[in-house]
């Protein structure tokens, strides 16, 4: 009788343990990592966090996306490959970092092609199909793109013409910024955004071209004295997913991601434009001189822009010419 009771008790325990096992699949959560290169309070990171929350809310927590800001999971140049190889499921990069892979990734950093937000949006729509096609060939699926502020020159001295840029230790972070250094006689030093504050503090660079937001994030006023608002170009960050990871999701979850991505793109463009002026005000509040480029500097930079446009069109070939033509319509 004791054996019978013991056997029944064991059977009941096994059955009890089996119940949670049956429930787990219905409650299962999918967790994604999304590495990003910029500080948590940067508008791009804020927008990514909002995107992740929208996805979590819409899916009832079924898909949870963790944003790893400030290059804490992968450094900026490593993020795209990490997502393509499945080390992370999604990621955000400054797309021009990868211009060496395809000229189309660098179209938004060709100086003076698109210098306003409406122009930058038009250029993005003209180039988007080509960017999507290239990413798809690498196992990635484009979700959305968000711009930075217009690019200007940070320096520790007056820069009245290109001659004043000769010999500067110029921060480079993509093909375009390296080429600018070459054309003006500066010394290019490759520095990504997360490394910029240290590079400025140690004097590794003494001039660079970037947005007001990156200048603010890196506290440029601690080592720089001037910001010339050249509005040379408006670069973009692009957010994408590993296509295999996306395809493994059910249709409602996929739809939730795409819907949240559309919202994130619209919110990101609006936020970028709103914040651009604020960042320049913060530079001024921290005693930096925020100036329009002197006439000679502007003329010189426009000539540099013409050279870089010709360089880019030569690399991009007929596809690049088609995009520029569509943009100019």
Steps between C-alpha positions, in 0.01 A plus 500: 500500500787734586663431164173582322464830686864587430460418132187711473671789681793485261265496202319803640831684542604420144164622374531819704845564361376441149239776521747793502690330219185507290436863589853631423472508119185712518675746731837490325671829427742576222787726604698708253810712547536829312850651524543872432802730508375815670429604862170399657377862507588566135182549290583193289527280808187656651313424179627140497386452859155631408496263199587204725226598745244531220587150379478358853167670568344401167606136536394481863859435599537210258799668337732692728774712343787623718684806368873500582603865463844665503674217309467287814434175312687559173708792374342707223686339206422151636124533539393431143706183471381385844138519384575339164669205671228461763703615801225758550152500350478870417726803493543866416796651314609820336459355153785701346743301715457227240546703182794279407254211461272692267508867388125524562567476873687830476267707284376705796849622593592646162541868596238753393279251312224514764536770765146532642270245661248501212788450254650225717164320516464525123851360453423215739185402311693509171779277634295274729426223244871463422592496870230240571626281215859509624403426859281211385799348318679500837218323686362822649159664478467877521261633763543877508741791460536811717718807428756687703528876513675693223879460514733781602868546584632498856840661555725660760577804285358730233450325168449759228595290198617152404858616554427518872416129499844389381681284752201460735458161669161437343261240638387262225225242538408409142623528141371856456662650809830329417486640147429852629815481711697392195368782283560778756840375617391386847612182674213245522467307827233230514288553812149363560244698702537297819877567497475871417494648854827325588657595166414866563622491860834350400552717192491210255280724283468880500229546235209301367175523311181366653157601626406716795375192684831312478679818608265521797535129588880530495505834689697657218516832686752350743763504224348681198422873474329537159213335314450603137145418394585390146193272467710290265283187509238320707607139564272221615496210739334188364332231713472148363434142608648161424262370230508142627410617853214707358373211287494274807235721664128450455308737274342715777845561654650586162216746440559655843868560415420658164233724650732612783777561245278732294413695814867513605607643164241777510574578865877493439494749212279736697718472811822559303372821350363627830821428688747636240450862608501408869841334474654810346352705782667265749835548329455877535389463862830324565695798359571364151489737205227378262564672169400486134791400277699799368453558126843362404445185709156445353630539145786262569273239655264521204793418270585207725136394472517510121807277506343254742179489295704417190691234697178346626331494159806332351483225763123461492474488121161483324316402820630811676417722205145360500456579869632854464273552199198375696594727790528808276162448331 
